[in-house]
Amino acid sequence: MKQKMDTVVSALNKILLGKENQVRLALCGLLARGHLLIEDIPGMGKTTLSHALAKIMGLSYQRIQFTNDLLPADVLGYSMYDKQAGGLVFHPGPIFAQVVLADEINRASPRTQSALLEAMEERQVSIEGETRPLPTPFFVIATQNPIEQGGTFPLPESQLDRFLMRLRLGYPDPKAERELLEGEDRKHLTDRLKAILPHDELVALQQAVEKVSASPALLDYLQRLLEQSRRMPGLLYGLSPRAGLGLLRAAKAWALMEGRNHVLPDDVQAVFPAVAEHRLEQGESGKARERVRQLLTTVSVLE
């Protein structure tokens, strides 16, 4: 299993150069049945990563460009009268795909952003009084520009909490950037990617994550992290129970990727920044990273 995941990571690393940790975290989020938020300036490879991930898993893929005039029906779909059918016919929106890229999500209005809430949480959408299930697996990758850039609407906390992880890709190192400049266009490389992990194997891995064990001592450590976050000065609230469940799932997925069927504190620490930062920012940009570092250094693994 570890060998298979290493093969997937290696293939993705040839597309997104010099970002192995971010690639592993993105895969971890998919295995944990979470959703991923990527925040960075334009041109850093956010779209490339999402498309390559879908290709390598052999999953259906849809990209939605969020703009200020995008409507919920543009995301979810709509019914239209069909003369031949003699009634209303539902036309599914781009949300009905296994991997959905919500590109520049914070450029859309809050009303349109909220159209994703039920889909991300329930894996279904309710349209015109009817509930429609979404494909399995269902993975949303949203990208957003820094809030300092013009024309953006901040994501509300309820929306942020739907994302299991938030990543920042950052600039490539000089070696990776030189290889990028001298190499083939990333889009052409992505288009030639072959599926490495078939659909049934991916579903089996997602189910295997649930069977990874976490000892009482490990759960004690995780609870101490949650409790300490709720006592931190300057925060209105700490990490929620949903965040705690997400942290545990992500740690189990990371352990599975490392070839283990039990969680270690190292697994929790590996995924904690990606799971916790966007939940601890609370309007103070740049403070979350320091808060996460403080939690990981002050909360002891053993009580």
C-alpha positions as CSV (number, residue, x, y, z in Angstrom):
1,M,0.0,0.0,0.0
2,K,2.8,2.4,0.9
3,Q,4.5,1.5,-2.4
4,K,1.4,2.4,-4.3
5,M,1.0,5.7,-2.6
6,D,4.7,6.5,-3.1
7,T,4.2,5.9,-6.9
8,V,1.2,8.3,-6.9
9,V,3.2,10.9,-5.1
10,S,6.2,10.5,-7.4
11,A,4.0,10.9,-10.5
12,L,2.4,14.1,-9.1
13,N,5.8,15.5,-8.1
14,K,6.8,15.4,-11.8
15,I,3.9,17.8,-12.5
16,L,4.1,20.0,-9.4
17,L,7.8,20.5,-8.8
18,G,9.4,20.9,-5.4
19,K,6.1,20.5,-3.4
20,E,6.2,16.9,-2.1
21,N,4.8,17.8,1.3
22,Q,1.8,19.7,-0.2
23,V,1.2,16.8,-2.6
24,R,1.2,14.3,0.2
25,L,-1.2,16.5,2.3
26,A,-3.6,16.8,-0.7
27,L,-3.6,13.0,-1.1
28,C,-4.1,12.6,2.6
29,G,-7.2,14.9,2.4
30,L,-8.7,12.8,-0.4
31,L,-8.1,9.5,1.5
32,A,-9.7,11.1,4.7
33,R,-12.8,12.0,2.6
34,G,-12.2,15.7,3.4
35,H,-12.1,18.8,1.2
36,L,-9.1,21.0,0.4
37,L,-8.6,24.8,0.4
38,I,-5.5,26.1,-1.4
39,E,-4.7,29.7,-0.7
40,D,-2.1,31.5,-2.7
41,I,-1.5,34.2,-5.3
42,P,-2.4,33.3,-8.9
43,G,0.1,31.3,-11.0
44,M,1.4,29.0,-8.2
45,G,0.1,25.7,-9.6
46,K,-3.2,25.4,-7.7
47,T,-5.2,24.4,-10.7
48,T,-2.5,22.1,-12.0
49,L,-2.4,20.2,-8.7
50,S,-6.2,19.6,-8.7
51,H,-6.4,18.5,-12.4
52,A,-3.4,16.2,-12.0
53,L,-4.9,14.6,-8.8
54,A,-8.1,13.8,-10.7
55,K,-6.2,12.4,-13.7
56,I,-4.0,10.2,-11.6
57,M,-7.0,8.8,-9.8
58,G,-9.1,8.3,-12.9
59,L,-11.9,10.5,-11.5
60,S,-14.3,12.8,-13.3
61,Y,-13.3,16.4,-13.0
62,Q,-15.1,19.7,-13.3
63,R,-13.7,23.2,-12.9
64,I,-15.9,26.1,-11.8
65,Q,-14.6,29.6,-12.2
66,F,-16.1,31.6,-9.4
67,T,-16.9,35.2,-10.3
68,N,-19.0,37.9,-8.7
69,D,-22.0,37.2,-11.0
70,L,-22.0,33.4,-10.6
71,L,-25.3,32.1,-9.3
72,P,-26.1,29.0,-7.2
73,A,-27.9,27.4,-10.2
74,D,-24.6,27.7,-12.2
75,V,-23.0,25.4,-9.6
76,L,-25.8,23.0,-8.7
77,G,-27.9,22.9,-11.9
78,Y,-31.4,23.8,-12.9
79,S,-34.6,22.4,-14.4
80,M,-35.9,23.6,-17.8
81,Y,-39.1,22.7,-19.6
82,D,-38.5,20.2,-22.3
83,K,-41.1,20.1,-25.1
84,Q,-40.3,16.5,-26.1
85,A,-40.3,15.2,-22.6
86,G,-43.5,17.2,-21.9
87,G,-42.2,18.5,-18.5
88,L,-39.3,19.8,-16.6
89,V,-35.9,18.2,-17.1
90,F,-33.1,18.6,-14.7
91,H,-29.7,19.7,-16.1
92,P,-27.0,18.9,-13.5
93,G,-24.4,21.5,-12.8
94,P,-20.7,21.0,-12.6
95,I,-21.0,20.0,-8.9
96,F,-21.9,16.5,-10.1
97,A,-18.3,15.4,-10.5
98,Q,-16.0,13.3,-8.4
99,V,-13.3,16.1,-8.2
100,V,-14.6,19.6,-8.3
101,L,-12.3,22.6,-8.5
102,A,-13.9,25.7,-7.1
103,D,-11.5,28.2,-8.6
104,E,-11.1,31.5,-6.8
105,I,-14.0,30.7,-4.6
106,N,-13.7,34.0,-2.7
107,R,-14.5,36.0,-5.8
108,A,-18.1,34.8,-5.7
109,S,-20.8,36.3,-3.5
110,P,-21.6,34.7,-0.1
111,R,-24.9,33.4,-1.5
112,T,-23.1,31.4,-4.2
113,Q,-20.3,30.3,-1.8
114,S,-23.1,28.8,0.4
115,A,-24.3,26.7,-2.4
116,L,-21.4,24.4,-1.7
117,L,-22.2,23.9,2.0
118,E,-24.7,21.1,1.8
119,A,-22.7,19.4,-1.0
120,M,-19.5,19.4,1.0
121,E,-21.1,18.3,4.3
122,E,-23.8,15.9,3.1
123,R,-22.5,14.7,-0.3
124,Q,-25.8,15.6,-1.7
125,V,-27.7,18.7,-3.0
126,S,-31.3,19.7,-2.5
127,I,-32.7,21.4,-5.6
128,E,-36.4,22.3,-6.2
129,G,-37.5,20.1,-3.3
130,E,-35.6,17.0,-4.4
131,T,-32.4,15.6,-2.9
132,R,-29.8,14.4,-5.4
133,P,-26.8,12.3,-4.3
134,L,-23.4,13.3,-5.6
135,P,-20.8,10.9,-7.0
136,T,-18.5,8.8,-4.9
137,P,-15.9,9.8,-4.0
138,F,-16.7,13.5,-3.9
139,F,-13.7,15.8,-3.4
140,V,-13.9,19.6,-3.5
141,I,-10.6,21.5,-4.1
142,A,-11.2,25.2,-3.7
143,T,-8.7,27.9,-4.4
144,Q,-8.7,31.4,-3.1
145,N,-6.7,34.5,-3.6
146,P,-5.3,36.3,-0.5
147,I,-7.9,38.5,1.1
148,E,-5.7,41.5,0.6
149,Q,-6.3,41.3,-3.2
150,G,-9.2,43.3,-4.6
151,G,-12.6,41.8,-5.5
152,T,-12.7,39.1,-2.8
153,F,-15.4,38.1,-0.3
154,P,-14.0,36.5,2.9
155,L,-15.1,33.0,3.4
156,P,-17.3,32.8,6.6
157,E,-16.1,30.5,9.4
158,S,-18.9,28.0,8.7
159,Q,-17.6,27.6,5.2
160,L,-13.9,27.4,6.3
161,D,-14.8,24.7,8.8
162,R,-16.1,22.5,5.9
163,F,-12.5,22.3,4.6
164,L,-10.5,19.6,6.2
165,M,-7.2,21.2,5.2
166,R,-5.8,24.5,3.9
167,L,-2.5,24.5,2.0
168,R,-0.3,27.2,0.7
169,L,2.0,26.1,-2.2
170,G,4.4,29.1,-2.2
171,Y,7.2,29.9,-4.7
172,P,9.3,27.0,-6.0
173,D,12.9,26.7,-4.9
174,P,15.5,27.9,-7.5
175,K,16.2,24.3,-8.7
176,A,12.5,23.4,-9.2
177,E,11.9,26.8,-10.9
178,R,14.7,26.2,-13.3
179,E,13.4,22.8,-14.2
180,L,10.0,24.4,-14.7
181,L,11.4,27.0,-17.1
182,E,13.4,24.5,-19.1
183,G,10.8,21.7,-19.1
184,E,7.6,20.9,-21.0
185,D,4.4,22.8,-20.4
186,R,2.7,21.5,-17.2
187,K,-0.7,21.3,-19.0
188,H,0.6,19.0,-21.7
189,L,2.2,16.8,-19.0
190,T,-1.0,16.6,-17.0
191,D,-3.0,15.7,-20.1
192,R,-0.8,12.7,-20.6
193,L,-1.1,11.4,-17.1
194,K,-2.5,7.9,-16.7
195,A,-4.7,6.7,-13.9
196,I,-2.5,4.9,-11.3
197,L,-5.1,4.3,-8.6
198,P,-8.3,2.8,-10.0
199,H,-11.6,3.9,-8.5
200,D,-12.2,0.7,-6.5
201,E,-8.7,0.8,-5.0
202,L,-9.2,4.4,-4.0
203,V,-12.6,3.6,-2.3
204,A,-10.9,0.6,-0.6
205,L,-8.1,2.9,0.7
206,Q,-10.7,5.4,2.0
207,Q,-12.4,2.5,3.9
208,A,-9.1,1.3,5.2
209,V,-8.5,4.7,6.8
210,E,-11.5,4.1,9.1
211,K,-9.9,0.9,10.3
212,V,-6.6,2.5,11.3
213,S,-6.4,2.3,15.1
214,A,-5.7,5.2,17.5
215,S,-4.7,4.2,21.1
216,P,-6.3,5.9,24.1
217,A,-2.9,7.6,24.8
218,L,-3.0,9.0,21.2
219,L,-6.6,10.3,21.7
220,D,-5.5,11.9,25.0
221,Y,-2.8,13.8,23.1
222,L,-5.2,14.9,20.4
223,Q,-7.7,16.1,23.1
224,R,-5.0,18.1,24.8
225,L,-4.3,19.9,21.6
226,L,-8.0,20.7,21.2
227,E,-8.4,21.8,24.8
228,Q,-5.3,24.0,24.7
229,S,-6.5,25.7,21.5
230,R,-9.7,26.8,23.4
231,R,-7.6,28.4,26.1
232,M,-5.4,30.5,23.8
233,P,-5.5,34.2,24.5
234,G,-6.7,36.3,21.6
235,L,-9.1,33.7,20.2
236,L,-12.9,33.9,20.4
237,Y,-13.1,30.1,20.1
238,G,-10.7,27.2,19.7
239,L,-10.8,24.1,17.5
240,S,-14.3,22.6,17.2
241,P,-15.3,18.9,17.7
242,R,-15.6,18.7,13.9
243,A,-12.0,19.9,13.7
244,G,-11.0,17.2,16.2
245,L,-12.7,14.5,14.1
246,G,-11.1,15.8,11.0
247,L,-7.7,15.9,12.6
248,L,-8.1,12.3,13.7
249,R,-9.2,11.2,10.2
250,A,-6.3,13.1,8.6
251,A,-3.8,11.5,11.0
252,K,-5.2,8.1,10.2
253,A,-4.9,8.7,6.5
254,W,-1.3,9.9,6.9
255,A,-0.4,6.8,8.9
256,L,-1.9,4.6,6.2
257,M,0.2,6.5,3.6
258,E,3.2,5.7,5.7
259,G,2.3,2.0,5.7
260,R,1.0,1.7,9.2
261,N,-2.3,0.6,10.6
262,H,-2.0,2.6,13.8
263,V,-1.6,6.4,14.4
264,L,1.5,7.9,16.0
265,P,1.9,11.4,17.5
266,D,4.1,12.1,14.5
267,D,1.1,11.6,12.2
268,V,-1.0,14.1,14.2
269,Q,1.9,16.6,14.1
270,A,2.4,16.1,10.3
271,V,-1.2,17.1,9.5
272,F,-2.0,19.5,12.3
273,P,-0.9,22.7,10.7
274,A,-2.9,22.1,7.5
275,V,-6.0,21.1,9.6
276,A,-5.8,23.8,12.3
277,E,-4.4,27.0,10.7
278,H,-7.4,28.2,8.8
279,R,-9.6,27.5,11.9
280,L,-7.3,29.5,14.2
281,E,-6.8,32.6,12.1
282,Q,-10.1,34.4,13.0
283,G,-9.5,37.6,11.1
284,E,-5.8,38.0,12.2
285,S,-3.9,37.2,9.1
286,G,-0.5,35.7,9.8
287,K,-1.2,34.8,13.5
288,A,-2.4,31.3,12.8
289,R,1.0,29.8,12.0
290,E,2.5,31.0,15.3
291,R,-0.5,29.7,17.2
292,V,-0.1,26.2,15.6
293,R,3.6,26.3,16.4
294,Q,2.9,27.2,20.0
295,L,0.3,24.4,20.4
296,L,2.7,21.8,19.0
297,T,5.6,22.9,21.2
298,T,3.7,23.4,24.5
299,V,1.3,20.4,24.4
300,S,3.2,17.3,25.6
301,V,2.8,14.0,23.8
302,L,2.8,12.2,27.1
303,E,0.8,13.4,30.1
